[in-house]
Amino acid sequence: MKSIVIVGSGPVGSFMAVLCRLLRLEVTVYEKRKEYTRNINLKIDGDLFKEVQEALTRLNVESNFFAEFYKYLRRQKDRILIKDLEEKFSEEAKSLGAKYVFEEVTNVWNLKVNHRAEDVLILDCTGRNSKLRETMFGSDEANLINTPLQNAMYINFKSKFASHTSLYQVMKNVPSIKLTEAVVSKNKDADGFANVTIPVFITMKLARCFDTEFPDINRKPINPFKVSTPVSDTIFFPISSIIGNLLVDDCYIDLNSVNVKKIVISCGYAKARSKSYFICLGDAAAYLAFFRSLNIGLKHAFELFIHLSMFTKEITPSVDYDDLMKQFTYNNPHLNPIKVYPSRSRNVFFIITKVLWYGCFIFCTTNQTTTRLTDVTGRTEREIYALISKYNERFTSWDYALKNFEEKREEDIQSEISSNKLKNLSFEFASLFIDINGKSIFKISEVLREVTGKHSLYRKDFDFFLECFKIRRYHSGCSEINSNTAVTIIHSMLKYMGKNSSPILNTLKGYCDDEELSSDEKLERIEFAIDNKFEESKLKLDLDTVEKTIGLWPKLIGLRFDSSEVRSNILSILIRNELRGCMRFCSHFARTSHGNVAGTSNFNALQRNDNFHSDKNILQSNKPAIGIFQNALKKNGRFPSQPNLFKKSKNNNEEHHQLIYDS
């Protein structure tokens, strides 16, 4: 074939466009979208692109695009936004000469008519709900094998994410959700905010609420923190709990950037997915759960590229057969190669081995794969020559290459689906363990949080988050937050605290009530007070206090400081986040130096260095705190299998204790 038509310029389609252009094939890409908008973070297999670059080198293709892309992914810890992936591949494909046509294609026969003068191969990369697949192979109801696994929601937002964040408290107190690993982009804006995606598995009951209130949520994500999207408490509660937990754990979150979508996680595949001139790739062929779909789709696209490369012999590199046998021996040290024969496919060779009888293998230098043609008993020399002749004839047939591709792809798909089912069962078991025991085997939750200055969170705290965020949503309006709106939100939250407010919150309420101050001046004074509040609140640990706390080990699950104090701290954190959001979007809100603010305020004594823009705020002494906690545990006979963290020494006949920390 001399022409490739790709329908769909998603990650797999645009990736395939780059590869086909590097093989000097004519490429036309049909795409209905002119802009890429999917702000979903994914972790992908970066090593695949290293393999692609090595394959291109063996094909004598002059391009280092995938080598540079591999380095980029390493710096990002293999995390990337889908839209960034699409843009990078599409831009490279266009630079290599791929033609892009922006129109929706729903019928294969129209493509055949438009490209009837060409020897064309059509690649369907339009996704799971492909209309082209239905026109080629009939109804999806008969063709698709589908296995539902979980209902889930994706929560996407911009955040300045803290490194030591745990959402375990949410899992304990919000029974309608189960959390997985948050995916944080390494790309940050000028304020240090990055795109964050949190996949959350949800119960069937919560899924039904989504379906009732927002039947089109998969295509039209919602922001439950804006008044334009009224949502029920059933939906808002788990979302507000997750966001609130992150804020308490020192994250800053742009609440205006939150987008939530609900999906059904399932795995499945199309039984019929290819013909000689039409191949489904990516989700159009097989869709998987637990973030495997994209990786397996890219892998299969690369394998199809290898098969296509065997039919493009315009660039035939010279081959040193001695080097070839050395490489074959390196890959297969148990075999004894004696002779090499070329095949009719590019970079594919027949390797003859001998022990007592002759053996024959196919060796593809492009991807360094070895395929056995003879069994272990061997063949005579005449039989080997006949075998080589037969396979050389097959190598001229595209249908034979496509059959091999589909056999390997079928093995991969069945293996991945089995893995998906196993992961689903193991996740259900793990979540059940947490529900039954009330604590995680991976975290020392309540105790460690208290010792390091982070309050343990209970159901009533998550209820408090919900009410505060509902207040914010009511006053936020449909547009971005401005100074006046921020003051209104903060004032309303402070009034919600009522008589249980702390002195600092009463001070903030006074600023909000002061009619002589402008909104900007109010925010400046509130910011100054909040900064100093967190400076004053740095935990000063006393070893005796910690030891007494550890002595109450059986009662620790129910341990709780004064609830009003905790609520005040939570509200202070919400106000701090609101201030940060206001500074991000209100260019006219210029921060006054704290010295000037202190000069006009009534609490000069609270002046401290400004740590508002620093990651090192309230918990910069975590490490000593954890060290004290570990030493107290050791002294009280806990963790007897651990090394002795508590060293005794004598000075003037008096025994004292020396704390030992790791540097």
C-alpha positions as CSV (number, residue, x, y, z in Angstrom):
1,M,0.0,0.0,0.0
2,K,1.1,3.5,-0.7
3,S,-1.5,5.6,1.1
4,I,-2.8,5.6,4.7
5,V,-6.0,7.2,5.8
6,I,-6.4,7.7,9.5
7,V,-9.8,8.7,11.0
8,G,-9.4,10.3,14.4
9,S,-6.4,12.3,15.6
10,G,-6.4,11.2,19.2
11,P,-3.2,9.9,20.8
12,V,-3.2,6.6,18.8
13,G,-4.2,8.2,15.5
14,S,-1.7,11.0,15.6
15,F,1.0,8.6,16.8
16,M,0.3,6.3,13.8
17,A,0.4,9.4,11.5
18,V,3.9,10.2,12.6
19,L,5.1,6.6,12.2
20,C,3.6,6.2,8.7
21,R,5.1,9.4,7.5
22,L,8.5,8.2,8.7
23,L,8.0,5.2,6.4
24,R,7.4,7.7,3.5
25,L,3.8,6.7,3.1
26,E,1.2,9.2,2.1
27,V,-1.0,10.1,5.1
28,T,-4.3,11.8,5.3
29,V,-5.9,12.4,8.8
30,Y,-9.6,13.1,9.3
31,E,-10.4,14.8,12.6
32,K,-13.7,16.5,13.6
33,R,-12.1,18.7,16.3
34,K,-9.9,21.7,15.5
35,E,-8.7,22.0,19.1
36,Y,-7.6,19.5,21.6
37,T,-9.4,20.0,25.0
38,R,-9.0,16.8,27.1
39,N,-7.3,18.0,30.3
40,I,-6.9,14.5,31.7
41,N,-3.6,13.4,33.2
42,L,-2.5,9.9,32.4
43,K,0.6,7.9,33.2
44,I,1.9,6.2,30.1
45,D,4.6,3.7,29.3
46,G,7.5,5.9,28.3
47,D,9.7,3.0,27.5
48,L,7.6,2.3,24.4
49,F,8.9,5.4,22.8
50,K,12.5,4.4,23.5
51,E,11.7,1.1,21.6
52,V,10.2,3.1,18.8
53,Q,13.4,5.2,18.4
54,E,15.6,2.1,18.4
55,A,13.4,0.6,15.7
56,L,13.6,3.7,13.6
57,T,17.4,3.6,13.9
58,R,17.5,0.0,12.7
59,L,15.3,1.0,9.8
60,N,17.8,3.8,8.9
61,V,15.1,6.5,9.4
62,E,16.6,9.8,10.3
63,S,14.5,11.2,13.1
64,N,15.1,11.7,16.8
65,F,11.6,12.9,17.7
66,F,10.8,9.9,19.8
67,A,14.2,10.1,21.6
68,E,13.4,13.7,22.6
69,F,9.9,12.7,23.5
70,Y,11.2,9.9,25.7
71,K,13.4,12.3,27.6
72,Y,10.5,14.7,28.0
73,L,8.4,12.0,29.5
74,R,11.2,11.0,31.9
75,R,11.3,14.5,33.2
76,Q,7.5,14.4,33.7
77,K,7.7,11.0,35.4
78,D,5.8,9.5,32.5
79,R,2.8,11.7,33.1
80,I,1.2,13.9,30.4
81,L,-2.1,15.5,29.6
82,I,-4.0,13.8,26.8
83,K,-4.3,17.1,24.9
84,D,-0.5,17.7,25.1
85,L,0.1,14.2,23.8
86,E,-2.3,14.8,20.9
87,E,-0.8,18.2,20.1
88,K,2.8,17.0,20.1
89,F,2.1,14.0,17.8
90,S,-0.1,16.0,15.5
91,E,2.4,18.8,15.1
92,E,5.1,16.3,14.3
93,A,2.9,14.5,11.7
94,K,2.1,17.8,10.0
95,S,5.8,18.8,9.9
96,L,6.5,15.5,8.2
97,G,3.9,16.2,5.5
98,A,0.7,14.5,6.8
99,K,-2.5,16.1,5.4
100,Y,-5.2,17.0,8.0
101,V,-8.8,17.3,7.0
102,F,-11.1,18.7,9.7
103,E,-14.5,17.0,9.1
104,E,-16.4,14.2,10.7
105,V,-16.4,10.8,9.0
106,T,-19.2,8.3,9.7
107,N,-19.0,6.1,6.6
108,V,-16.2,3.9,5.3
109,W,-17.6,3.9,1.8
110,N,-17.3,7.7,1.5
111,L,-13.6,7.3,2.3
112,K,-13.2,4.6,-0.3
113,V,-14.8,6.9,-2.9
114,N,-12.6,9.8,-2.0
115,H,-9.4,7.7,-2.2
116,R,-10.5,5.2,-4.9
117,A,-7.4,6.0,-7.1
118,E,-5.0,5.0,-4.3
119,D,-3.9,1.7,-2.8
120,V,-5.2,2.7,0.6
121,L,-5.3,1.3,4.1
122,I,-7.9,2.9,6.4
123,L,-7.1,3.0,10.2
124,D,-10.1,3.6,12.5
125,C,-8.9,5.5,15.6
126,T,-12.2,7.1,16.5
127,G,-12.6,5.4,19.9
128,R,-14.8,3.0,21.7
129,N,-18.1,4.2,20.1
130,S,-16.8,4.0,16.6
131,K,-19.4,4.4,13.9
132,L,-17.0,3.2,11.2
133,R,-16.6,-0.1,13.0
134,E,-20.4,-0.6,12.9
135,T,-20.6,0.2,9.1
136,M,-17.9,-2.4,8.5
137,F,-18.8,-5.2,10.9
138,G,-22.4,-4.7,11.8
139,S,-24.1,-3.8,15.1
140,D,-21.9,-3.4,18.2
141,E,-24.5,-5.4,20.2
142,A,-23.4,-8.5,18.3
143,N,-19.7,-7.6,17.7
144,L,-18.6,-6.2,21.1
145,I,-17.7,-8.4,24.1
146,N,-18.2,-6.0,27.1
147,T,-17.4,-6.7,30.8
148,P,-18.5,-3.9,33.2
149,L,-16.2,-3.4,36.2
150,Q,-16.7,-0.2,38.1
151,N,-18.5,3.2,38.0
152,A,-16.1,6.1,38.4
153,M,-15.7,9.8,38.4
154,Y,-12.7,11.8,37.3
155,I,-12.0,15.0,39.3
156,N,-9.7,17.4,37.4
157,F,-8.4,20.7,38.7
158,K,-5.4,23.0,38.9
159,S,-3.5,22.7,42.2
160,K,-0.3,23.5,44.0
161,F,0.0,20.0,45.2
162,A,1.7,19.0,48.5
163,S,4.1,16.1,48.3
164,H,3.0,14.2,51.4
165,T,-0.8,14.0,50.8
166,S,-3.1,11.2,52.0
167,L,-6.7,10.8,51.1
168,Y,-7.1,7.8,53.4
169,Q,-9.3,9.9,55.8
170,V,-11.8,10.3,53.0
171,M,-11.9,6.6,52.3
172,K,-12.7,6.0,56.0
173,N,-15.5,8.5,56.3
174,V,-17.1,8.7,52.9
175,P,-18.4,5.2,52.1
176,S,-19.7,5.9,48.6
177,I,-16.2,6.3,47.1
178,K,-12.9,4.4,46.7
179,L,-9.8,6.4,45.8
180,T,-6.9,5.6,43.5
181,E,-3.6,7.4,42.9
182,A,-3.7,11.1,42.0
183,V,-2.0,11.9,38.8
184,V,-0.1,15.3,39.0
185,S,1.3,16.9,35.9
186,K,4.9,18.1,36.1
187,N,4.1,21.2,34.0
188,K,3.4,24.2,36.2
189,D,2.1,27.7,35.5
190,A,3.7,30.9,36.8
191,D,2.0,30.4,40.2
192,G,3.3,26.9,40.6
193,F,-0.1,25.3,39.8
194,A,-0.3,22.0,37.9
195,N,-3.1,19.9,36.4
196,V,-4.2,17.2,38.7
197,T,-6.5,14.2,38.0
198,I,-8.0,12.1,40.7
199,P,-9.8,8.9,39.5
200,V,-12.5,7.9,42.1
201,F,-14.4,4.6,42.0
202,I,-18.0,5.2,43.1
203,T,-20.9,3.0,44.3
204,M,-23.8,2.1,42.1
205,K,-26.1,4.3,44.2
206,L,-24.0,7.4,43.6
207,A,-23.6,6.4,39.9
208,R,-27.4,6.4,39.6
209,C,-27.5,9.9,41.1
210,F,-25.1,11.1,38.4
211,D,-27.2,9.5,35.7
212,T,-30.4,11.1,36.9
213,E,-29.0,14.6,37.5
214,F,-26.5,14.8,34.7
215,P,-27.2,12.2,32.0
216,D,-24.6,13.8,29.6
217,I,-21.9,14.4,32.2
218,N,-19.4,12.2,30.3
219,R,-19.4,14.7,27.4
220,K,-20.2,17.8,29.5
221,P,-18.2,17.8,32.8
222,I,-19.5,19.8,35.7
223,N,-18.0,22.2,38.2
224,P,-20.0,21.6,41.4
225,F,-18.3,24.6,43.1
226,K,-20.0,27.1,40.8
227,V,-23.6,28.3,41.2
228,S,-24.2,27.6,37.5
229,T,-24.1,23.8,38.3
230,P,-26.6,23.0,41.1
231,V,-25.9,19.6,42.4
232,S,-27.4,17.5,45.1
233,D,-25.6,16.9,48.4
234,T,-25.3,13.2,47.5
235,I,-23.0,14.1,44.6
236,F,-21.3,17.2,46.2
237,F,-20.4,15.6,49.5
238,P,-17.7,13.1,48.2
239,I,-16.3,15.8,45.9
240,S,-16.1,18.4,48.6
241,S,-14.6,15.9,51.0
242,I,-11.8,15.0,48.7
243,I,-11.0,18.7,48.0
244,G,-11.3,19.6,51.6
245,N,-8.9,16.8,52.7
246,L,-6.4,18.1,50.1
247,L,-6.6,21.6,51.4
248,V,-6.0,20.5,55.0
249,D,-3.0,18.6,53.7
250,D,-1.4,21.9,52.5
251,C,-2.5,21.8,48.9
252,Y,-3.8,25.0,47.2
253,I,-6.6,24.3,44.7
254,D,-8.2,26.6,42.1
255,L,-11.8,25.8,42.8
256,N,-12.9,27.5,39.5
257,S,-10.9,25.0,37.5
258,V,-12.6,21.9,39.0
259,N,-14.2,19.6,36.4
260,V,-16.0,16.3,37.2
261,K,-17.1,13.6,34.8
262,K,-18.7,10.3,35.5
263,I,-17.9,7.2,33.5
264,V,-18.5,3.5,33.5
265,I,-15.3,1.6,33.7
266,S,-15.5,-1.6,31.7
267,C,-13.2,-3.7,29.5
268,G,-14.0,-5.3,26.2
269,Y,-13.1,-5.7,22.6
270,A,-14.5,-6.1,19.1
271,K,-14.5,-9.6,17.8
272,A,-14.3,-8.4,14.2
273,R,-11.9,-5.5,13.9
274,S,-9.9,-5.7,10.7
275,K,-10.0,-6.4,7.0
276,S,-7.3,-6.1,4.4
277,Y,-8.0,-2.4,3.8
278,F,-9.5,-1.5,7.2
279,I,-8.1,-1.8,10.7
280,C,-9.5,-0.7,14.1
281,L,-6.9,0.7,16.4
282,G,-6.9,1.9,20.0
283,D,-10.3,1.9,21.8
284,A,-12.1,1.1,18.6
285,A,-10.5,-2.4,18.8
286,A,-10.2,-2.9,22.6
287,Y,-11.0,-0.7,25.6
288,L,-9.5,-1.5,28.9
289,A,-9.9,-0.2,32.5
290,F,-7.3,1.1,35.1
291,F,-5.6,3.3,32.5
292,R,-4.4,0.5,30.3
293,S,-6.3,1.4,27.2
294,L,-4.0,4.1,25.9
295,N,-0.8,2.1,26.6
296,I,-2.1,-1.0,24.9
297,G,-3.4,1.1,21.9
298,L,0.0,2.7,21.4
299,K,1.7,-0.7,21.7
300,H,-0.6,-2.2,19.0
301,A,0.0,0.8,16.8
302,F,3.7,0.3,17.0
303,E,3.4,-3.4,16.2
304,L,1.3,-2.5,13.1
305,F,4.0,-0.1,12.1
306,I,6.5,-2.9,12.3
307,H,4.4,-5.0,9.9
308,L,4.0,-2.0,7.5
309,S,7.7,-1.4,7.5
310,M,8.3,-4.9,6.1
311,F,6.5,-3.8,2.9
312,T,8.4,-0.6,2.4
313,K,11.8,-1.5,0.9
314,E,12.6,1.9,-0.7
315,I,15.3,2.3,1.8
316,T,17.2,-1.0,2.1
317,P,20.2,-0.7,4.4
318,S,23.3,-2.9,3.8
319,V,23.5,-5.7,6.3
320,D,26.6,-7.3,7.7
321,Y,25.6,-11.0,8.2
322,D,28.4,-11.6,10.7
323,D,27.0,-8.7,12.9
324,L,23.5,-10.1,12.3
325,M,24.5,-13.6,13.6
326,K,26.2,-12.0,16.6
327,Q,23.0,-10.1,17.5
328,F,21.0,-13.2,17.0
329,T,23.3,-15.2,19.3
330,Y,23.2,-12.4,21.9
331,N,19.4,-12.5,21.9
332,N,19.3,-16.3,21.8
333,P,22.4,-17.7,23.5
334,H,21.1,-21.2,23.6
335,L,21.0,-21.5,19.7
336,N,23.9,-22.1,17.3
337,P,23.4,-20.1,14.1
338,I,25.4,-21.1,11.1
339,K,23.9,-19.3,8.1
340,V,21.7,-16.3,7.2
341,Y,19.3,-15.9,4.3
342,P,17.5,-12.7,3.4
343,S,13.7,-12.6,3.0
344,R,11.4,-10.6,0.9
345,S,10.5,-8.4,3.9
346,R,12.4,-5.4,5.0
347,N,14.7,-6.2,8.0
348,V,13.5,-9.8,8.2
349,F,16.0,-12.7,7.8
350,F,16.0,-16.5,8.0
351,I,18.6,-17.8,10.5
352,I,19.7,-21.4,10.1
353,T,20.9,-23.2,13.2
354,K,22.4,-26.7,13.7
355,V,23.0,-29.2,16.5
356,L,22.4,-32.6,14.9
357,W,19.7,-31.5,12.5
358,Y,18.9,-28.1,11.1
359,G,16.6,-25.5,12.6
360,C,15.1,-22.4,11.0
361,F,14.1,-19.1,12.7
362,I,12.7,-15.8,11.5
363,F,14.7,-12.8,12.9
364,C,13.3,-9.3,12.6
365,T,16.0,-6.8,13.3
366,T,13.6,-3.9,13.5
367,N,12.1,-5.0,16.8
368,Q,14.6,-7.8,17.7
369,T,12.0,-10.6,17.7
370,T,12.7,-14.3,17.0
371,T,10.1,-16.7,15.7
372,R,10.7,-20.5,15.5
373,L,9.7,-22.2,12.2
374,T,10.9,-25.7,13.0
375,D,10.3,-27.9,16.1
376,V,13.0,-29.1,18.4
377,T,13.6,-32.3,16.4
378,G,15.0,-30.3,13.5
379,R,14.8,-30.8,9.7
380,T,17.0,-31.9,6.8
381,E,18.8,-29.3,4.7
382,R,16.4,-29.8,1.8
383,E,13.4,-29.4,4.1
384,I,14.9,-26.1,5.4
385,Y,15.2,-24.7,1.8
386,A,11.6,-25.6,1.1
387,L,10.5,-23.9,4.3
388,I,12.3,-20.7,3.4
389,S,10.7,-20.7,-0.1
390,K,7.2,-21.1,1.4
391,Y,7.6,-18.3,3.9
392,N,9.1,-16.0,1.3
393,E,6.0,-16.3,-0.7
394,R,3.9,-15.6,2.4
395,F,6.0,-12.5,3.1
396,T,4.7,-10.9,-0.1
397,S,1.1,-11.1,1.2
398,W,-0.4,-8.3,3.3
399,D,-3.2,-10.6,4.4
400,Y,-0.6,-12.9,5.9
401,A,1.0,-10.1,7.8
402,L,-2.4,-8.8,9.0
403,K,-3.2,-12.3,10.2
404,N,0.0,-12.4,12.3
405,F,-0.7,-9.0,13.7
406,E,-4.2,-10.0,14.8
407,E,-3.1,-13.2,16.4
408,K,-0.6,-11.4,18.6
409,R,-3.1,-8.6,19.3
410,E,-5.7,-11.2,20.4
411,E,-3.3,-12.7,22.9
412,D,-2.5,-9.2,24.3
413,I,-6.2,-8.3,24.6
414,Q,-7.2,-11.5,26.4
415,S,-4.2,-11.1,28.8
416,E,-5.1,-7.5,29.6
417,I,-8.8,-8.2,30.1
418,S,-7.9,-11.0,32.6
419,S,-5.5,-8.5,34.3
420,N,-8.4,-5.9,34.5
421,K,-10.7,-8.4,36.1
422,L,-8.0,-9.4,38.7
423,K,-7.3,-5.8,39.5
424,N,-11.0,-5.2,40.0
425,L,-11.3,-8.1,42.5
426,S,-8.1,-7.1,44.4
427,F,-9.3,-3.5,44.7
428,E,-12.6,-4.6,46.1
429,F,-10.8,-6.8,48.6
430,A,-8.5,-4.0,49.6
431,S,-11.3,-1.5,50.1
432,L,-13.2,-4.1,52.2
433,F,-10.2,-4.5,54.4
434,I,-10.1,-0.8,55.1
435,D,-13.9,-0.6,55.7
436,I,-13.8,-3.5,58.2
437,N,-10.7,-2.5,60.2
438,G,-11.2,1.2,60.2
439,K,-7.5,1.8,59.4
440,S,-5.0,1.2,56.7
441,I,-2.0,-1.1,56.9
442,F,-0.1,1.5,54.9
443,K,-0.6,4.5,57.1
444,I,-0.3,5.4,60.7
445,S,-3.2,7.7,60.3
446,E,-4.8,9.6,63.2
447,V,-1.7,9.4,65.5
448,L,0.8,10.6,63.0
449,R,-1.5,13.3,61.7
450,E,-2.0,14.7,65.3
451,V,1.7,14.5,66.1
452,T,2.7,16.3,62.8
453,G,0.2,19.0,63.4
454,K,-2.5,17.8,61.0
455,H,-5.8,17.2,62.6
456,S,-7.5,13.9,62.1
457,L,-10.7,14.3,60.0
458,Y,-14.0,12.7,61.0
459,R,-17.4,12.6,59.4
460,K,-18.6,15.8,61.1
461,D,-15.5,17.6,59.6
462,F,-16.4,16.5,56.1
463,D,-20.0,17.7,56.8
464,F,-18.5,21.0,57.7
465,F,-16.5,21.1,54.4
466,L,-19.8,20.5,52.5
467,E,-21.6,23.4,54.2
468,C,-18.7,25.8,53.7
469,F,-18.4,24.9,50.0
470,K,-22.1,25.2,49.5
471,I,-21.8,28.8,50.9
472,R,-19.0,29.4,48.5
473,R,-21.0,28.1,45.6
474,Y,-24.0,30.2,46.5
475,H,-21.9,33.4,46.4
476,S,-19.4,32.6,43.6
477,G,-21.6,33.4,40.6
478,C,-21.0,32.1,37.1
479,S,-17.8,34.1,36.4
480,E,-14.3,34.2,37.9
481,I,-13.9,35.3,41.5
482,N,-13.2,39.0,42.0
483,S,-12.3,40.9,45.2
484,N,-15.8,41.7,46.1
485,T,-17.0,38.1,45.7
486,A,-14.0,36.8,47.7
487,V,-14.9,39.1,50.6
488,T,-18.5,38.0,50.4
489,I,-17.6,34.4,50.5
490,I,-15.2,34.8,53.4
491,H,-17.7,36.9,55.4
492,S,-20.5,34.3,54.8
493,M,-18.2,31.4,56.0
494,L,-17.2,33.4,59.1
495,K,-20.9,34.1,60.0
496,Y,-21.6,30.3,59.5
497,M,-19.2,29.6,62.4
498,G,-21.4,31.7,64.7
499,K,-20.4,32.0,68.4
500,N,-17.9,29.2,68.2
501,S,-15.4,31.4,66.3
502,S,-11.9,31.8,67.6
503,P,-10.4,35.3,68.3
504,I,-8.6,35.4,65.0
505,L,-11.8,34.6,63.1
506,N,-13.7,37.3,65.0
507,T,-10.9,39.7,63.9
508,L,-11.4,38.7,60.3
509,K,-15.2,39.1,60.7
510,G,-14.5,42.7,61.9
511,Y,-12.4,43.4,58.8
512,C,-15.3,42.2,56.6
513,D,-17.8,44.4,58.5
514,D,-15.6,47.5,58.3
515,E,-17.5,49.7,55.7
516,E,-14.6,52.1,55.5
517,L,-12.3,49.6,53.9
518,S,-12.4,48.6,50.2
519,S,-12.6,45.0,49.2
520,D,-8.9,45.0,48.3
521,E,-7.9,46.4,51.7
522,K,-10.1,43.9,53.5
523,L,-8.4,41.0,51.6
524,E,-4.9,42.4,52.3
525,R,-5.6,42.6,56.1
526,I,-7.3,39.1,56.1
527,E,-4.3,37.7,54.3
528,F,-1.9,39.3,56.8
529,A,-3.9,37.9,59.7
530,I,-4.2,34.4,58.2
531,D,-0.4,34.2,57.5
532,N,0.4,35.1,61.0
533,K,-2.2,32.7,62.4
534,F,-0.4,29.8,60.7
535,E,2.9,31.0,61.9
536,E,1.7,31.2,65.4
537,S,0.0,27.7,65.1
538,K,3.3,25.8,64.4
539,L,3.1,22.8,66.6
540,K,5.5,22.8,69.6
541,L,5.8,19.2,70.6
542,D,6.6,18.1,74.2
543,L,8.0,14.6,74.5
544,D,6.1,13.9,77.8
545,T,2.8,14.9,76.1
546,V,3.5,12.6,73.2
547,E,4.3,9.7,75.5
548,K,1.1,10.2,77.5
549,T,-0.8,10.2,74.2
550,I,0.8,6.9,73.1
551,G,-0.1,5.4,76.4
552,L,-3.7,5.9,75.5
553,W,-3.2,3.7,72.3
554,P,-6.5,1.8,72.6
555,K,-8.5,5.1,72.7
556,L,-6.7,6.8,69.9
557,I,-9.2,6.1,67.2
558,G,-11.7,8.3,69.1
559,L,-9.2,11.0,70.2
560,R,-10.2,14.5,69.2
561,F,-9.1,17.9,70.3
562,D,-11.7,20.6,70.8
563,S,-14.0,20.5,67.8
564,S,-14.4,24.3,67.7
565,E,-10.6,24.6,67.4
566,V,-10.5,22.2,64.5
567,R,-13.4,24.0,62.8
568,S,-11.6,27.3,63.2
569,N,-8.4,25.8,61.6
570,I,-10.4,24.3,58.8
571,L,-12.1,27.6,58.1
572,S,-8.8,29.4,58.2
573,I,-7.4,26.9,55.6
574,L,-10.5,27.5,53.3
575,I,-10.0,31.3,53.6
576,R,-6.3,30.9,52.8
577,N,-7.1,29.0,49.7
578,E,-9.7,31.6,48.7
579,L,-7.1,34.3,49.0
580,R,-4.7,32.4,46.8
581,G,-7.4,31.9,44.2
582,C,-8.3,35.6,44.3
583,M,-4.6,36.6,43.8
584,R,-4.4,34.2,40.7
585,F,-7.3,35.9,38.9
586,C,-7.5,39.5,40.2
587,S,-4.6,41.4,38.7
588,H,-5.7,44.6,40.5
589,F,-5.4,42.9,43.9
590,A,-1.8,43.9,44.8
591,R,-0.5,42.6,48.1
592,T,0.6,45.3,50.5
593,S,3.7,44.6,52.5
594,H,2.9,43.3,56.0
595,G,4.8,46.1,57.6
596,N,2.4,48.6,56.0
597,V,-0.7,46.5,56.9
598,A,0.5,46.1,60.5
599,G,1.0,49.8,60.8
600,T,-2.7,50.4,60.2
601,S,-4.0,47.4,62.0
602,N,-4.6,46.7,65.7
603,F,-2.3,43.7,66.1
604,N,1.2,44.7,65.3
605,A,2.5,42.1,67.7
606,L,1.5,39.4,65.2
607,Q,4.0,40.4,62.6
608,R,6.0,37.5,61.2
609,N,7.9,36.6,58.1
610,D,5.6,36.0,55.1
611,N,5.5,32.3,54.2
612,F,2.3,32.5,52.2
613,H,4.0,31.8,48.9
614,S,6.2,29.1,50.4
615,D,5.6,25.4,50.5
616,K,7.3,25.4,53.9
617,N,4.5,26.8,56.1
618,I,2.8,25.1,59.0
619,L,4.5,21.7,58.7
620,Q,8.1,22.6,58.1
621,S,9.0,20.8,61.4
622,N,7.4,17.5,60.4
623,K,10.7,15.5,60.5
624,P,11.5,16.2,64.1
625,A,7.9,15.6,65.0
626,I,7.9,12.2,63.4
627,G,11.2,11.4,65.1
628,I,9.8,12.3,68.5
629,F,6.8,10.1,67.7
630,Q,9.0,7.1,66.8
631,N,11.2,7.5,69.9
632,A,8.1,7.7,72.1
633,L,6.8,4.5,70.5
634,K,10.1,2.7,71.2
635,K,10.3,3.8,74.8
636,N,6.8,2.6,75.4
637,G,7.6,-0.9,74.1
638,R,6.0,-0.4,70.6
639,F,7.6,-1.8,67.5
640,P,10.1,-4.1,69.3
641,S,11.4,-5.4,65.9
642,Q,12.6,-2.0,64.9
643,P,16.2,-0.7,65.5
644,N,16.7,1.1,68.8
645,L,15.9,4.7,68.1
646,F,16.3,5.8,71.6
647,K,19.8,6.1,73.0
648,K,20.5,6.4,76.7
649,S,23.6,8.1,78.1
650,K,24.7,9.1,81.5
651,N,26.0,12.4,82.6
652,N,26.9,13.2,86.2
653,N,25.1,10.0,87.3
654,E,21.9,11.3,85.8
655,E,20.3,9.4,83.0
656,H,19.0,11.5,80.1
657,H,17.7,10.7,76.7
658,Q,19.2,11.7,73.4
659,L,16.9,11.9,70.4
660,I,18.3,10.3,67.2
661,Y,17.1,11.6,63.9
662,D,18.1,10.7,60.3
663,S,19.6,13.6,58.5
